[in-house]
Amino acid sequence: MATYSVQNIFVEDTLRFKPAGVTAGYILSINASGDSQWIVAPSGGGGGGSVGTQSFQTITHIPGSTATWSMTNGFNAKMTINSSTASLAITGATNGDYGTLIVTQGATGSYRITTWPSPSVFPQGTYSFTTTGTASDIFSFVYDGSTYWWNYNKTFR
């Protein structure tokens, strides 16, 4: 069994770091010359192509107002809608970003998001929501710097 070491990385039967814990909060970076170095991991979310959190942020929807998804807080989000005219805005998205949004119906159901970030496109030019109270739909997008390209699946739970 061969062991190779590059700045405290050891590959044997498994990948491990020595001493344990010294790389917490760092990312192994390789520059254009092929040299490797440890850099401090950026904070924040999926915005700007950065290494972000995978935890779900909760987007608060208040009927009559726009719910805002901040990509700097992460690329996974969830929200419960209680209005038939909910609006969604996304801030901080840059070319190549993507996100997953779990939309849960309020107790009585039949709610929907009617205003999406502009421009947003959907399969076959349209989207829909489950009408069952407390059921969830999953919407995912990729952003190419000018358009949000959405896909979705309905009626979870």
Buried (B, 14 or more C-beta within 10 A) or exposed (E): EEEEEEEEBEEEEEEEBEEEEEBEEEEBEEEEEEEEEBEEEEEBBBBBEBEBBEEBBEBEBEEEEEBBBBBBBBBBBBBBBBBEEBBBBBEBBEEEBBBBBBBBBBEEBEBBBEEBBEEBEBEEEEBEBBBBEEBBBBBBBBBEEEBBBBEBEBEEE
